[in-house]
């Protein structure tokens, strides 16, 4: 791997294999690849964030009936609910550790053997099986472990599949178009998740169209529906995007020997491609801050600005739609201006909007509607530009391994924002100050990103 500046392709450069394809075939492959994000995002939006875990799995259906009878104002009831959320967090943390341990090694094997699409298929199938499995999680404390374990396993499947999906970006784009293609995929993911959420909202508004909802059947049906959604929209990728060729210049080794080879590759990465190495570090920090925007945004809206539940849902839908649209637009700016510039500008805008939310907090909810929504417009662009920037830096044949490291480094520092959020609020006694914790992590990532150079711009 080398930091030598790559030649910036001209609009008439046809040296990339994708350029040799007929235009209709290029567009078909791009659409098919991008639809996978649309297909699988409901797991994150509906199952993991807004509906299944938040409204069902961590609700009183999974508490001891004797505790439920005490009422919501009883401390024992509050502690019991906290116990559910804590247990779910522990299961998800175990999944995070598995991702950190497995992603780069499995990514390397996919590169060497030319089985990138096969691993993506295996991860997608496992994710669908987990969502279907949630259909068996009845509203009974005895089923909580099953639900939490399936959520955790689904998270692992989603991450491992995502490593290979990200690596396939270079198979459907050229250095000239990688930004807009990445932005299209990420933008469709946001929009797909929100469309799925809107379907859930409509189903709830019409009482699931007369379907029995006792024993958690409504929520179980939602999880199964997300699995059906994934099957319906993920298949074009597997039909229309060919498998990557094997990396013939890299030795095939056993699973455990892969960790030794991985260490050698990381050392070589540090010695010969410092840009990639430092970008993995910088992006790990600021991506944790980006995750905190959506993780804690609803809490800030409800607790600090007094948003009612329907206002929180409306804000969430608006935020994700804006994030999706801005991400697609940013993809084109990425190709014109460079991914690094999009990342730096987006992070700077995020820091500014976060400070405005805190500084103008006394003015009330209008501040969060304006500055909060503005803030969400820059999350997607930073995420998609990060993916395209890494795709441009990665040597051919090592995409899955490098994106595996990308997933691992992100997991390695995923405690930063939650920990700082908790400490700041504990010290100040007010949730609004937690926004500054998110801002601090993003700012730290921005500072680290300023020392990362773009070989194309050099």
Secondary structure, 3 states (H helix, E strand, C coil): CCCCCCCCCCCCCCCCHHHHCCHHHHHHHHHHHHHHHHHHHHHHHHHHHHCHHHHHHCCHHHCCHHHHCCCCCCHHHHHHHHHHHHHHHHHHHHHHHHHHHHHHHHHHHHHHHCCHHHHHHHHHHHHHHHHHHHHHCCCCHHHHHHHHHHHHHHHHHHHHHHHHHHHCHHHHCCCCCHHHHHHHHHHHHHHHHHHHHHHHHHHHHCHHHHCCCHHHHHHHHHHHHHHHHHHHHHHHHHHHCCCCCCCCCCCCCCCCHHHHHHHHHHHHHHHHCHHHHHHHHHHHHHHHHHHHHHHHHHHHHHHHCCCCHHHHHHHHHHHHHHHHHHHHHHHHHHHHHCHHHHHHHHHHHHHHHHHHHHHCHHHCHHHHHHHHHHHHCCHHHHHHHHHHHHHHHCCCCCHHHHHHHHHHHHHHCCCHHHHHHHHHHHHHCCHHHHHHHHHHHHHHHHHHHHCCCCCCCC
